[in-house]
Each structure stands twice: as C-alpha cells, then as structure tokens.
Amino acid sequence: MATPVFQALKKQMPHAQIDAYIYAETKPMLNGHPAIHDFILYDKSKKTLISELKRLWQIRKNRYDLVINLTEGDRGALAAGFSGAKVRVGVDPESSGMWGKERMYTHLSKICPNPRHAVERNLDVLRSIGIFPNSADRELFFKTDPDYKPPLEDYVLIHPVSRWLFKCLPAAKMAKLIHILAERGEKIILTSSPSNKEQQMLSSIELLCPNIDLINLGGKTSLKQLGTLIKNAKLLITVDSVPLHIASALKSPCIAIFGPTSEVNWAPYRNPNARVVAQNMPCRPCYRPGCADSGKSDCLETLEVSAVVDELKTLCPR
C-alpha cells in the first residue's frame, strides 16, 4: 500500500534515484516496481547493534537529498535523522516514542483524526511537502511471478487466515462456505503463510470437508506466486490480510471479510471487483485481539455465511 508513494515521487522527480528501506521479508511486495532503484533491507533475524550501525552508516553514505518515513516507529525516525538529508519528512509522533523524535524531521505530516484508508495516509506524507498525487498515480502495484503455473484453471482461491487469528472467520463457518462452493461445482485452492498456526487452521478446515477435493497450498507459495494465484483465480475469498491488497493491485475479484479491524482503513483499494463483508455492530472496529482479548471476535463468530454467499453471487453468478 506504499507503492503509490513511489509512483508519485518518480512523476514529480523523474531523474531521482529512489531507494526503499524495508523489512527483508517484504521485499517481494515491492520488487519489480519501476520507480524503485535499490533496497536497504532490515533483517529482523539478524538484529545486532553492529548491524544497526552499519545500516545507518550506509544510509548516511548514500547522501540522500530527501528522506521520507511512512512509519510511526523509532527506527525510521533514527534513519531519517542520521541520514543528513536536507529534507526529512515523517509522521507527527505527537509526543509518542523516543525523546526528541520530532526533531529528526524537517517536516511533519499530521495524522488525520478520522478513519482514512492506509494508502491515503501514506500519501498524506507527500502532501505535507506539497506533492499532491493525481488519481492515476494512486494505483497499487504488484508484480506477479510469470513463471509460476497454478495447479488448476477456473478456480476459487480461499485465503482464510491472517497472522492474527482473531481476524479470521471460524473454521466451521469457512468449511460451510466451502461446502456451498463445492455444491456450485467450484474448484477450490486454499493458501496461507508458512506460519504453523495458519497451516493448522487450514488443516482444521480440511477436516471439516472430508468429501471435498481441495488443493492445500498453505505455506507452499512465495508472495509472488500467491500473486499469480490471485491474478488467475475467478474469485479470491479472504480476511483482512495481505492477499486482499494484492487483489487490489491486480484488480482481481475479491471478497474481503472484516471483523474487529476497520474496513475504512484497510478495505480493498480502488478495486471495482471487490466486496467487503462485515457486521454493523456498535463495538466494531475495536482493534482488540478478540472480545475482551479472548482471541475470539463475536463480530466474526456470529457472522452468517449467507452474507458471504450473497456477495459471491454478484461476483460469480452461475
């Protein structure tokens, strides 16, 4: 969801060299972006004081003219301050984080107090220095793996999990949805990250669908390959997780199920082929890890599968 920032910068400054400082595991998200020249990668598994200092020194040696921090964390602020760039832009910390954080920047982007999509919040950082992206520059970008071949044709892709399981529809409800899809004659592929918890949930769903021929690719695809699966699927059904944003970049048909998080902030962005399913409850979005931090979200536990089926019929009529 940061990709429009790179597009807008490149359009404003076509001869600029634009580098991205990101977590190493997220590189596939941005790899192949035509506006990005190089990457500075932060590997969380190799975090040492020496590696931190080396990275800051690398940023300093690159002698950037402009540094933009889209995050609210201290690490990005330190990178901006240590860069020596003439213009350093960041999100207003509003007295949070380390002492003196706001002094790391020459320009501060004020946080909108109202719900606002994450893409627009990122672009607000550019707006704070007078760069106003037009409509065409706000499209998301994701490059898929052209060499990866999906194991099926004309399939429905279901990514029922998130790193935070409290955002997921219960396994029994997802299994019920799969039974309905199977009765419609749909071919189904399941995906997840390599996380043990996510793969265990996929196994739980499979156990509830003993007579349905599913292809379980949980933990077996790269992000680029997942993008190819989404691009070629007749429909993606997912929760508030990475795949819905990839679908937005690819304009792929998508049903996104939301529970305790906000669809205003995280919904499919500029994807006319996407639908959101969520309950209108006065307590949501609460952003809690389940009701009373229980790990279970009532807004998902009580969500009727029929609400998903209704949207399914609009995107995949038979």
C-alpha angles and dihedrals in degrees: 000000000000093000095095088060090063092046092051093047093050092049091050093044108023095176096048123114106230120197128185124220106203145142110286094236092057095057093101087062092064103022110120095026106146093218096054118089101182145347134237105201129206112203109200091196091062100045112154134144090247093052091048092052093046090053093050090049090051089054090048093050092052088066097214119197094205130027121187122190114197094181131079094220128113096239093065091046091053090049090051094047094045093046094077089218116161091229119039118176128189145153113278105258091206091214094311127123127019123358114272093014095141089057090066088074137063092200130033126204111215116227115243106240092212129071109283132169115263091237091057091045088056091049090049087070088062092044089057089067096042102267109130112184117215123226096270092054094058098071117120119241131213128160114211129207105267092193096056116097118202113234092234141032126226095016139151113235117212121192099177099170144073133188084255105058093196086075092060131097109245115268092244092056093046089050090051089053091050090052089054091049091049091051087055089055096250122156111226135208122187123206138180140156120274089264112130092223092053093047090048089056090051088052090051090053092048091052089057091053102052097153098043120094103230129172109220112201094165109154092356101100134068120230090259091051090047087054090054090051090051092046093053098040120104086220139001119211113191146142129242095305144110097286094065090059092048087051089053091054090049095040088232123163107267142172111201119196116207130193126158095356127079122263088196090064100033110022124125106292121227092336111138089189095060132094130191123218116197139139120251098232124155092230098056136127090037098147089215122140091249129321108317086358089292096138091244123093116210091205087065099033090058098037110123115234087220089072089062092043091054090058090042090060091054094051099035108027114179 
